[in-house]
Amino acid sequence: MNYYSTNNSSSDVTLAEAVIKGLAPDRGLYMPERIERLPREFFDGIADMSFHEIACRVARAFFGDDIPGDELDAIVCDTLSFPTPLVEVDPGIYSLELFHGPTLAFKDVGARFMARLLQYFIRKGDDHRKVHVLVATSGDTGSAVANGFLGVDGINVHVLYPKGKVSPIQECQFTTLGRNITAIEVDGVFDDCQRLVKSAFLDEELNERLLLTSANSINVARFLPQAFYYFNAYAQLKRLGKADNVVMCVPSGNFGNITAGLIAHRMGLPIKRFIAANNANDVFFNYLQSGVYTPKASVATIANAMDVGDPSNFARILDLYGHDHSVITSLISGTTYSDGLIAETMKDCYERTGYILDPHGAVAYRALRQLLLPGETGVFLETAHPAKFKETVEARIGAEVTIPERLAAFMKGKKQSVEMSKDFADFRAYLASLE
Ligand SMILES: *Cc1c(COP(=O)(O)O)cnc(C)c1O
């Protein structure tokens, strides 16, 4: 199946091109040219299927034309090496825990899938050079991408991060891995890291010699696989007899996660409606109210992975619904909460139920408490483990957050990094020395 750019519906590239390019040359986002509606029987039988079986079926709808079934199944099973359980927090309100992967955040799903898909295309293609993935991070993306690609043959990952500006927990998740992962500690801020990566992609000479690619969250191979766990959540609800009138509530930043849910809905997944839960970054919320989209500079909050002032996947949402504001508002509602309310929510939920929310999940949990109607079942996506935001959470709930074993293991590892100035000439020389 081919992919078109949200800026030009008659453009047309293969899956391999869309994955390797990431962003379309016209700066649009790639969309699948067809979204297959899954048959009734699939949904009737879904409660008896395993997560792997469900995900393989969904994956075939997206990628079945491009990858032989058995190879695709292997990629899916290897990606989903961890569960996504549903935990009841309040009567009728469930947490979909997406933090059981290697870096304790939902981005593990997309990053692991993309790494394996890219490896498949490299093995199949005629270009036998190594692929170099360049990623600039302010924290979380770097760890998900680095761990997703760890040990994947033929691909080297270079994670650029601002020296002294990521939390120690985040830093150890990409600086202690070794093998095919190199952490580059840039003497600058996040924007410098991003500029270095962009300059490398624009450098013709480098690109002639090296196969450079990004693992940006807008990549179709990172974005589409997120649909898997929406289907799996539905299967779990069905087993509980709670699958009617389901409301999915997604803590949103760049809106990739919720857009994957909207695609699942388009494939026939019986979800009644969606809520996009936002922190103080309220551009989407304002769009829903007014019909006018006005990007702004992001503001810093305690749910910092959602500090986005111009969400890239907004273009995909517009495209899915033909730019029709009334269709969008009939399916999606929004909320926006200050840090004060997010903090209050973590505390209140912990005191009443004993459940520890991370700041991002807390935004979505609060939205369900506010907007869920009688007869509806609410599911919020718990996108990260609270231990990733240990200090923030502990200060609010007044109790200790235990660090899971796999996070503690990172913290015991030895940090290895390459020091780099923010001058492109240095980064260029580093790249030029690679094979
Ligand atoms: C990235 C991230 C989000 C936002 O997801 P989008 O797909 O960008 O909307 C929410 N929570 C956490 C913990 C994240 O890391």
The ligand as an SDF file (V2000), in Angstrom:
LIG
                    3D

 15 15  0  0  0  0  0  0  0  0999 V2000
    5.1550   11.5060   24.1490 C   0  0  0  0  0  0  0  0  0  0  0  0
    4.3050   11.4340   25.3780 C   0  0  0  0  0  0  0  0  0  0  0  0
    2.9540   11.8590   25.3960 C   0  0  0  0  0  0  0  0  0  0  0  0
    2.3110   12.5440   24.2110 C   0  0  0  0  0  0  0  0  0  0  0  0
    2.0490   11.6510   23.1710 O   0  0  0  0  0  0  0  0  0  0  0  0
    1.7030   12.2090   21.7020 P   0  0  0  0  0  0  0  0  0  0  0  0
    1.6290   11.0180   20.8460 O   0  0  0  0  0  0  0  0  0  0  0  0
    2.8530   13.1130   21.3420 O   0  0  0  0  0  0  0  0  0  0  0  0
    0.4260   12.9570   21.8150 O   0  0  0  0  0  0  0  0  0  0  0  0
    2.2130   11.6770   26.5520 C   0  0  0  0  0  0  0  0  0  0  0  0
    2.7550   11.1160   27.6520 N   0  0  0  0  0  0  0  0  0  0  0  0
    4.0450   10.6980   27.6900 C   0  0  0  0  0  0  0  0  0  0  0  0
    4.5760   10.1170   28.9390 C   0  0  0  0  0  0  0  0  0  0  0  0
    4.8610   10.8310   26.5610 C   0  0  0  0  0  0  0  0  0  0  0  0
    6.1370   10.4320   26.6080 O   0  0  0  0  0  0  0  0  0  0  0  0
  1  2  1  0
  2  3  1  0
  2 14  2  0
  3  4  1  0
  3 10  2  0
  4  5  1  0
  5  6  1  0
  6  7  2  0
  6  8  1  0
  6  9  1  0
 10 11  1  0
 11 12  2  0
 12 13  1  0
 12 14  1  0
 14 15  1  0
M  END
$$$$
